[in-house]
Amino acid sequence: MANGKIRVLIVDDSAVVRNILSEALSSDPEIEVVGTAPDPYVAREKIMQLKPDVITLDVEMPRMDGITFLRKLMAAKPMPVVMVSAMTQKGADTTLAALEAGAVEIVAKPPIDQRVGVREIQQEVVDKVKAAAKAKMSIYAAQITRKLDTTVIKSSTSMLKTTDKIIAIGSSTGGTEALKEVLVRLPTSTPGMVIVQHMPEGFTAAFSERLNGLCQIQVKEAADGDAVFPGRALIAPGNKQMIFRRSGAKYYVEIKDGPQVMRHRPSVEVLFQSVAKFAGANAVGVMLTGMGNDGSTGMLEMKKAGAYNIAQDEASCVVFGMPKEAIKLGAVDQVLHLDKIPQAMLDASTR
């Protein structure tokens, strides 16, 4: 990073979008837009010439699509990439493929109207470029290329008795792959789970469906009033807040608009605070990779209420931000490598 600034190359076939992203990123003093490119062929030359720290990459482009270019880039020179995608079903599916190919963040493509576009995406694109700049690409590249361990953890009879337990998970940058590695190993007797993964509106449904196809447990994008029960994981929808509730012996979630909290919607903080209030000692908290401090004070409240909390360790995090902040507050009982977290979650749920 020259002069302490994050050097960004914008790759998009739309001149309007290139201008929107340039204006949004240039508004931050810690970021320098060093160049733009209309397609991957021009981008390849500018990467060698300008040596950017982060690339923003459109999914659909002429001459070569963004996914193909991303795969070539990750094979030759792994570097932080933020995907910019339209909020459509096709765009969501393609962008999830991009995350699996090595992109570390997603930004929903802004409206074509430039004035509206800048206002709506400015803070989001700045935050995500900063998060991407901190990503440890050696860890992420290894994570996306190694064979996924789908060995399901064997259930114990004691686990089956803990139907009143719940597991709450928060994650952000690098979290899509981390969540996949955790969830695919869980048996159907796993306590009900509520999850916030920072993703834009329109992408969480496709992400949930993709995980559901890989896992023994049911994974779905949460809807208002959805019950939380063993063998089910509910993922907060993008641009909505998810609140955990209890009615008698039953757990359920509320999905609301609400303001951003800790600059996020959905926010881990909102979820964890509600879990502390309504589940207390029946909860297990898990903080995975991500930038910032979203959920750290909520995790502390969970611990005060009697929950058992686990954080991903620095060695396996793509960005050691959210776990680090929770650890600093004294909110965490165990700090573990990602590989150890599935078993630890289940062990904690039988305490």
Secondary structure, DSSP 8 states (H G I E B T S, - for coil): -GGG-EEEEEE-S-HHHHHHHHHHHHTSTTEEEEEEESSHHHHHHHHHHH--SEEEEESS-SSS-HHHHHHHHHHHS---EEEEE-SSHHHHHHHHHHHHHT--EEEE---SSHHHHHHHHHHHHHHHHHHHHT--HHHHHHHHHS----------HHHHT-TT-EEEEEE-TTHHHHHHHHHTT--TTS-EEEEEE---TTTHHHHHHHHHHH-SSEEEE--TT-EE-TTEEEE--TTSEEEEEEETTEEEEEEE----BTTBSS-HHHHHHHHHHHTGGGEEEEE-SBSS-TTHHHHHHHHHTT-EEEEE-GGG-SSBSHHHHHHHTT--SEEE-GGGHHHHHHHHTT-
